[in-house]
Amino acid sequence: MKLQGRVAIITGAGGFLGRGMALRLAENGSRVMVNDVNMKTALETVKLVTSQGGDAVAHGANVTKAEEVQDMVGQVMDKWGKVDILVNNAGDIRDAMLANMSEEDWDFVINLNLKGSFLCARAVVPQMIERGYGKIVNIASMSYKGNAGQSNYSSAKAGLVGFTRALGLELARHRINVNCIAPGLIETPRTGTLDERTRERIIRLTPMRCMGEVNDIANAVLFFASDESKFITRQVIHVSGGMEGF
């Protein structure tokens, strides 16, 4: 098992992508802190992990709040004594063309997608440095290349790519790997709400002419979280079927 004895925090793990990551990491031996502000879905993920023989707990920290993030990390340290893996997956969208975008919608998306990743990384990095080991995986989006109606989300995800490259450089001497995954169109209940015209347009823009699956993202996370990627840092993998932008 690639992650035997490791401890992971996965933010937004009550959602479908994060749940897939939690299940895949647990299947490979990692103990998992399932974070989601929606504790109902977080506990559902924990139940799925434990029903398959894994070890998981839940925490409802709002990752945009430093004190709640510290409380979550403290709970992991008290229970398991370390954090080996951080997956910054929590995120959401509030789409609008710029002229119609409220300041609240801008702040919400930037804070959740970008600031939350900063706060979580800042909370776990000191003990990673002390131990000379750590894996940080940031979940961006192909929207980081720019997408109409998503100036807030594209900015946040582009910022996450920059954060990956800067933090990876900063932490490389401590043997801490920092990498990023940019998903394309993935089949989830949310993409199921797309109107047929939009769905077909995005599939046409994907060279493989299909949507990805949750496990495609989970497998990439597993690779970056494992020691199979020990000499890889500051990289962005497009899990997008060849898509290079919307």
N, C-alpha and C positions, 0 to 999 in steps of 0.2 A: 504494500500500500504506500503510495507516494508521499502521503502526508501523515504517516503514523506518528503520533505524539505531538503534532502541531496544534496550535490554537489560533483560530481565525475569528475576526469580527467582520461581518458583512452587513453594511447598512442598506436599508431599503429591502430587506430580505423577506418582507411579507408580500412583496410583489412577485410577479411571475418570473422575471429574469433573476431577481435576487434569490428566490426560492430554488430555482434550478441550480444556481451557484452553491447554495447551502447544501443541497442534496448531493451534488457531485463532490464537494470537498469532504463532506462527512463520509461518503462512500469510500473515500481514499484515506480515511483514518483521522481526519482533523476533527477536533472538538470545535463547535461553532457557537458564537454569540450571534443570535439572530436579532438584528436591530430593525425596528420599524416604528414610526410614530403611531401607527395603527396596531395596537397590541393584539387585537383579535386575529388579524392576518399573520402577525408574528408568531403567535401561539399555534396557529394552524401549521406553519412551517416547522416549528419545533416538534409538533406531533408527528409530522411526516418523517422527519429525520430520526426521531427515537423509535418510530414503528419499524424502521429498517435497521435498527441496532446501533444507531449513531448516538452521539452525546451532544446535546444542544440546550441552550437556555435562551430566554428572550429578554429584551430590554426596549422600552418605548421612548428612548431618548430622541428629542428633537435635535438633529445634528447641527442646526444653526445656533444652538445655545451652548456656550462653552461649558457651563456648569453641569449640564445634563450629559454632555459627552464625557466629561471627567468622571462623572458618577458611573457611567456605563463601563469605561475602561477600568475604574477601580473595582467594580464587581467582577470583571474578568480576572484581574490580578489576584483578588481575594480567593476566587474559586480555583483558578488554574495556574496562577503564578507567573504568567507571561502572555504576551501577544506576539505571535510569529507572523501573522498575515492580517493585513487590513485590505478589505475590498470596499472602495468608495463607490457605491452603486446608487445611493439615494438620489433621486432626481424627479423632476416633473416639468411640465410645460404649461405655459399660458400664452398661447399664440395670438398675435394680432399684428396687422401692419403698423409701422412705427407711429403714424399720425393718430392711430386709435389705441396705442398701448399706454396703459396707465403707469404711473411711477410705482404703484403697488405691485403690478404684474412684473415690472422690471426687477424690483428688489426681491420679490419672492423667488424668481427663477435664479437670479445670480446668487442669492444667499443659500438656497438649497443645494444647487448643483456645484457651486464653486467654494463658497465660504465653508459649507459643511465638510467638504473634503479637506480643506485647510485645518479646520478645528480637530477633526478626527486624526489626521496625520500628526499634528502637533502633540496630541495627547499620547500617542503610542511610540513616537520616535525616541524619546529619551531612554526607555528601557530597551529598545532595539539597539541603540548605540552602545549601551552598557554591555549588552550581550554579544555585540558584533554580528547580529543576524536579523534579517527582517525582509518581508515582501510586502510592497504596497502596490495594489492594482487599482487604477482609476478607470472608471467606466465613462467614456465620452460618448460620442455619436458622430456619424458621418456629417451631421449638421454643423460640426465645427468648421467645415469648409464654407459655410454660409448657406442660408436657406431663407427665401422670402417669407415674411410673416413670423420669423423666429429670431429677430435681432437679439432678443434677450437670451434665448436658449443657445444660439450659435456663439454668442459672445462668451457665455458661461463655459461651453464645451471647448471652445478654442483656448480659453483661459486654463482649463484643466489640462490640455495638452502642454501648454507652457509651464504649468505647475509641475507636471511630470518631468519635463526636461530639466527644469531648474533644480527641483528637489533631488532628482536622480543624480545630478552632478554633485550636489552638496553632500549626499549620503553614500556615494560610491566607496569612499575610503573606509567606511564602516561596514562594508559588505552587506549593504541594504539595497535591494533591487527595487526600482520604482518604474513601473511600466503602465501602459495605457491601452485600452481596447476601445475601438470605435465601431459599434454595431451599425449595420445597415438596417434594412427593413426585416424585422423579426416577427414571426407569427405569434401574436398574443391576443388576449381579448381586446386590448386597446386598438391594435391594428385592425381587428375585426369590425370596428366601428367606422372605418374609413369608407367613404362612398366609393362605389365601384369604379368610377372614372379615375379618381385619385389613386386607388389601389393599382389599377392597370397601368397608369402612367409610371408609377414608381417601379413596378416590376419590369416594364420596358426599359427603364434606365439601369436595371441590374443586368450585367452581362450574362449571368447564369440563368436569367429569366425565371426566377422563383424567389420566394421569401426564405429567410433563414429560420432555424428552429432555436428554441431556448437552449437546448444542449450545445448548439454551436458556440454560444457565448460562454456557457459553463465550462466547456472543454478548454477554451482559451484562457479562462481564469485559472483553471487547474494547472495548465502549463506554466503560467507566470508565478503561481503560488508554490510550485514544486521546485526542487533543486535541479530539475532538467533545464531550467532557464538561469542557472546560477551565474553565467557570464553575459547575461543580457540585461541591460538597464537603459532607461531613458527612451524606450521605443514605443511606437504606436502601431498596433496591429489593426488593420481594417478587416473586420469579420462582416463582409458586406457583399459577397458574391461577385466581387470585382467592381462594385459601384465606387465612383470617385466623387460623388456629390449629387445633390438633388437637382 
